[in-house]
Amino acid sequence: MTLQLILAISAALFGIGLIAVLSRRHAVFVLIGVEFMLAAANLNFVAFWRYGTPDQHATGVMFAVFSIAIAAAEAAVGLALVMAVYKHYRTTQMDRINHLKG
Amino acid sequence: MITVAFLAAAVLMLSAALAASLHRNLLHAALLAAIGFAGVAVLFLTLGAEFVGLVQVLVYVGAIAVLLVFTILLTRREEGGLVIKGPAVRPSGVLSGFAVMVGLVWVVLRSPELAAKKANDSALTVKMAGEALMRDYPWPLLTVGLILTAALIGALVLVMEDKRS
């Protein structure tokens, strides 16, 4: 278990999240992709905390905890937005919500 | 032992995440995403960050997975229902995302100094995490509380029924 392996895994998770963001039509799954990308970033924070120089403030872990909290807020607002858009347009397909298109 | 658990959790997490990104049945995909989040929590635990792992389980597997399932079930009354008919994903998006993934992993694997780094044995118990939060990071903690409150109120306002119209 090396830092390289962990970073490769988190890069793969980031890529999978990006695949979901770019390829899914359903808005909820675009959000899930964003959550995967955030989880990959948290994995990097924890990995660098584990493999970097030890510090008594545990900065990497604390950053990951705060990042998870922000991600929770983002998911709640994002899912509420999906519900609001669904009430208005009766669809959750991203390519059909195009009223602002020029 | 830890390495075996780490590798198993990593394989499970990556395959669940990939399946969640491509699956045709929306409900199955959401539950696969929950498995992926749980796999990330196992990775945190095997890395020694118990507090982050437990927070990940509570927030993602506990709360966000339930929110995702609720949202999917409340918005399913469109054509096709829960199972997508026709193409589930855009092939161009899959291709470009896969290209970014291969590029990132290739760059990481090409950096030999990353493999030479040694893990330190700094432990972080929940007690130490609590002390660090209260002593070293009081203002970020309060700000996160404020942000969560604002997000909660904002989410409520967004889905509120407009009684005037």
Chai-1 contact restraints between the chains, C-beta under 6 A:
chainA,res_idxA,chainB,res_idxB,connection_type,confidence,min_distance_angstrom,max_distance_angstrom,comment,restraint_id
A,M1,B,T3,contact,1.0,0.0,6.0,A-B,restraint_1
A,M1,B,F6,contact,1.0,0.0,6.0,A-B,restraint_2
A,T2,B,A115,contact,1.0,0.0,6.0,A-B,restraint_3
A,L3,B,L114,contact,1.0,0.0,6.0,A-B,restraint_4
A,L3,B,K117,contact,1.0,0.0,6.0,A-B,restraint_5
A,Q4,B,L114,contact,1.0,0.0,6.0,A-B,restraint_6
A,Q4,B,A115,contact,1.0,0.0,6.0,A-B,restraint_7
A,L7,B,V108,contact,1.0,0.0,6.0,A-B,restraint_8
A,A8,B,V105,contact,1.0,0.0,6.0,A-B,restraint_9
A,A8,B,V108,contact,1.0,0.0,6.0,A-B,restraint_10
A,A8,B,L109,contact,1.0,0.0,6.0,A-B,restraint_11
A,I9,B,A10,contact,1.0,0.0,6.0,A-B,restraint_12
A,A11,B,L104,contact,1.0,0.0,6.0,A-B,restraint_13
A,A11,B,V105,contact,1.0,0.0,6.0,A-B,restraint_14
A,A11,B,V108,contact,1.0,0.0,6.0,A-B,restraint_15
A,A12,B,L14,contact,1.0,0.0,6.0,A-B,restraint_16
A,A12,B,M101,contact,1.0,0.0,6.0,A-B,restraint_17
A,A12,B,V105,contact,1.0,0.0,6.0,A-B,restraint_18
A,G15,B,G97,contact,1.0,0.0,6.0,A-B,restraint_19
A,G15,B,V100,contact,1.0,0.0,6.0,A-B,restraint_20
A,G15,B,M101,contact,1.0,0.0,6.0,A-B,restraint_21
A,I16,B,A17,contact,1.0,0.0,6.0,A-B,restraint_22
A,I16,B,L18,contact,1.0,0.0,6.0,A-B,restraint_23
A,I16,B,S21,contact,1.0,0.0,6.0,A-B,restraint_24
A,L18,B,G97,contact,1.0,0.0,6.0,A-B,restraint_25
A,L18,B,V100,contact,1.0,0.0,6.0,A-B,restraint_26
A,I19,B,S21,contact,1.0,0.0,6.0,A-B,restraint_27
A,I19,B,V94,contact,1.0,0.0,6.0,A-B,restraint_28
A,I19,B,G97,contact,1.0,0.0,6.0,A-B,restraint_29
A,A20,B,S21,contact,1.0,0.0,6.0,A-B,restraint_30
A,L22,B,G93,contact,1.0,0.0,6.0,A-B,restraint_31
A,L22,B,S96,contact,1.0,0.0,6.0,A-B,restraint_32
A,L22,B,G97,contact,1.0,0.0,6.0,A-B,restraint_33
A,S23,B,V89,contact,1.0,0.0,6.0,A-B,restraint_34
A,S23,B,R90,contact,1.0,0.0,6.0,A-B,restraint_35
A,S23,B,G93,contact,1.0,0.0,6.0,A-B,restraint_36
A,S23,B,V94,contact,1.0,0.0,6.0,A-B,restraint_37
A,V28,B,T71,contact,1.0,0.0,6.0,A-B,restraint_38
A,V28,B,I72,contact,1.0,0.0,6.0,A-B,restraint_39
A,I32,B,A33,contact,1.0,0.0,6.0,A-B,restraint_40
A,F36,B,A17,contact,1.0,0.0,6.0,A-B,restraint_41
A,A39,B,V40,contact,1.0,0.0,6.0,A-B,restraint_42
A,V46,B,F44,contact,1.0,0.0,6.0,A-B,restraint_43
A,V46,B,L47,contact,1.0,0.0,6.0,A-B,restraint_44
A,V46,B,A49,contact,1.0,0.0,6.0,A-B,restraint_45
A,V46,B,V52,contact,1.0,0.0,6.0,A-B,restraint_46
A,R50,B,L47,contact,1.0,0.0,6.0,A-B,restraint_47
A,R50,B,A119,contact,1.0,0.0,6.0,A-B,restraint_48
A,Y51,B,K117,contact,1.0,0.0,6.0,A-B,restraint_49
A,Y51,B,A119,contact,1.0,0.0,6.0,A-B,restraint_50
A,P54,B,N120,contact,1.0,0.0,6.0,A-B,restraint_51
A,P54,B,S122,contact,1.0,0.0,6.0,A-B,restraint_52
A,H57,B,D136,contact,1.0,0.0,6.0,A-B,restraint_53
A,A58,B,L124,contact,1.0,0.0,6.0,A-B,restraint_54
A,A58,B,A132,contact,1.0,0.0,6.0,A-B,restraint_55
A,V61,B,A49,contact,1.0,0.0,6.0,A-B,restraint_56
A,V61,B,V52,contact,1.0,0.0,6.0,A-B,restraint_57
A,V61,B,L124,contact,1.0,0.0,6.0,A-B,restraint_58
A,M62,B,A132,contact,1.0,0.0,6.0,A-B,restraint_59
A,M62,B,Y137,contact,1.0,0.0,6.0,A-B,restraint_60
A,A64,B,V52,contact,1.0,0.0,6.0,A-B,restraint_61
A,V65,B,V52,contact,1.0,0.0,6.0,A-B,restraint_62
A,V65,B,V55,contact,1.0,0.0,6.0,A-B,restraint_63
A,F66,B,P140,contact,1.0,0.0,6.0,A-B,restraint_64
A,F66,B,V144,contact,1.0,0.0,6.0,A-B,restraint_65
A,I68,B,V55,contact,1.0,0.0,6.0,A-B,restraint_66
A,I68,B,V59,contact,1.0,0.0,6.0,A-B,restraint_67
A,A69,B,V144,contact,1.0,0.0,6.0,A-B,restraint_68
A,A72,B,V59,contact,1.0,0.0,6.0,A-B,restraint_69
A,A73,B,I147,contact,1.0,0.0,6.0,A-B,restraint_70
A,A73,B,L148,contact,1.0,0.0,6.0,A-B,restraint_71
A,A73,B,A151,contact,1.0,0.0,6.0,A-B,restraint_72
A,A75,B,I64,contact,1.0,0.0,6.0,A-B,restraint_73
A,A76,B,A151,contact,1.0,0.0,6.0,A-B,restraint_74
A,A76,B,A155,contact,1.0,0.0,6.0,A-B,restraint_75
A,V77,B,A151,contact,1.0,0.0,6.0,A-B,restraint_76
A,V77,B,G154,contact,1.0,0.0,6.0,A-B,restraint_77
A,V77,B,A155,contact,1.0,0.0,6.0,A-B,restraint_78
A,L79,B,L67,contact,1.0,0.0,6.0,A-B,restraint_79
A,L79,B,T71,contact,1.0,0.0,6.0,A-B,restraint_80
A,A80,B,A155,contact,1.0,0.0,6.0,A-B,restraint_81
A,A80,B,L158,contact,1.0,0.0,6.0,A-B,restraint_82
A,A80,B,V159,contact,1.0,0.0,6.0,A-B,restraint_83
A,V82,B,T71,contact,1.0,0.0,6.0,A-B,restraint_84
A,M83,B,V159,contact,1.0,0.0,6.0,A-B,restraint_85
A,A84,B,L158,contact,1.0,0.0,6.0,A-B,restraint_86
A,A84,B,V159,contact,1.0,0.0,6.0,A-B,restraint_87
A,Y86,B,T75,contact,1.0,0.0,6.0,A-B,restraint_88
A,T91,B,E78,contact,1.0,0.0,6.0,A-B,restraint_89
A,T92,B,T75,contact,1.0,0.0,6.0,A-B,restraint_90
